[in-house]
């Protein structure tokens, strides 16, 4: 059996470590030697801060990375960007490699905006490139009106602060402190009153609680009472109280007319009440009638005659 020296083992381990480090380093940069990729190129006048290993996306999904960035030639100043993209994706003709911001602070990225063909780009082809409007520029454009409004608001706030400072002179502060002191004293007085009346308040609250409980316990009886009241109300409504009162009013009006006629001497009853001659005549007639009855009682034969043999004339006295 061949014996491997320690020097060979150390060398092998060192070599493997270096290879793993190189692979990890390139993997972190977006280079995966174990994954099949296709390379595409694009030329830009400006890349807006795009860097190597920046993500490449299609419809928001990362499909590759920026492999390298360099000048086409020193004289032109134009930049050649190399994209490493998975071979699983086919790029139609007229696809544009657009460079745009990831966010305000997250740098730049590239995305492929699919074209409409016909045909597809092959590995090593150059795509048309463009730089999207910077998000910072967009925000600056959109924030200018907001900035102006903020400045106007700050000026207004400054004016309000100046006005408040003018109002908050020493006299006002003194008066305000006095008011707060009185308010504090009033609060303490209320606390003292509430403290002294705590027992009465507790008793009152207990009474309210018992009253509420009594209402709850007698809710059935109260419901029955309300139903009875409702029944009485319906009965009164059915009895036509309004018609009865109207009839009573009519009767009273007729009675008032009758009494008025009596007072005015209208009719027999009115004449009897108001005319003395009728009374005197009636009194005289009653006196004559009384004399007649007395005479008939004293001399019945003068008025009643019985004869078995014929009529006998009786001389009058």
Residue pairs with C-beta under 8 A, 6 or more apart in sequence:
23 33
26 32
26 33
28 53
29 52
29 53
29 65
30 52
30 53
30 55
30 64
30 65
30 66
30 67
30 84
31 65
31 67
31 84
35 86
36 86
36 87
37 64
37 84
37 85
37 86
37 87
38 84
38 85
38 86
38 87
38 122
38 123
38 124
39 67
39 82
39 83
39 84
39 85
39 123
39 124
40 82
40 83
40 85
40 91
40 97
40 121
40 123
40 124
40 125
40 126
40 127
41 80
41 81
41 82
41 83
41 124
41 125
41 126
41 127
42 80
42 81
42 83
42 97
42 126
42 127
42 128
42 129
43 72
43 78
43 79
43 80
43 81
43 126
43 129
44 78
44 79
44 81
44 99
44 129
44 130
44 131
45 77
45 78
45 79
45 131
46 79
46 131
47 69
47 79
47 81
47 99
47 108
47 131
48 99
48 100
48 101
48 108
48 131
48 134
49 107
49 108
50 66
50 69
50 81
50 99
50 107
50 108
50 109
50 110
51 66
51 69
51 107
51 108
52 65
52 66
52 67
52 68
52 69
53 65
53 66
54 65
54 66
54 107
54 108
54 109
54 110
55 62
55 64
55 65
55 66
55 102
55 109
55 110
56 62
56 63
56 64
56 65
56 66
56 83
56 84
56 85
56 109
56 110
56 111
56 112
57 63
57 109
57 110
57 111
57 112
58 89
58 111
58 112
58 114
63 85
63 86
63 88
63 89
63 112
64 83
64 84
64 85
64 86
65 83
65 84
66 81
66 82
66 83
66 84
66 110
67 82
67 83
67 84
68 81
68 82
69 79
69 80
69 81
69 82
70 79
70 80
71 77
71 78
71 79
71 80
72 78
72 79
72 80
81 97
81 99
81 110
81 129
83 97
83 110
85 91
85 112
87 123
90 120
91 112
91 114
91 115
91 120
91 121
91 127
92 114
92 115
92 116
92 117
92 118
92 119
92 120
92 121
93 115
93 116
93 117
93 118
93 119
93 120
93 121
94 115
94 116
94 117
94 128
95 112
95 113
95 114
95 115
95 121
95 127
96 112
96 113
96 115
96 127
96 128
96 129
96 130
97 110
97 111
97 112
97 127
97 128
97 129
97 130
98 110
98 111
98 112
98 113
98 129
98 130
98 131
98 132
99 108
99 109
99 110
99 129
99 130
99 131
99 132
100 108
100 109
100 110
100 111
100 131
100 132
100 135
101 107
101 108
101 109
101 132
101 134
101 135
101 136
102 108
102 109
103 135
104 135
104 136
104 139
112 127
121 127
194 201
215 222
261 267
261 270
262 269
262 270
262 273
262 274
263 270
263 273
263 274
264 270
264 274
265 271
265 273
265 274
265 275
271 278
272 278
272 279
295 302
296 302
296 303
301 314
302 314
302 316
305 311
305 312
305 314
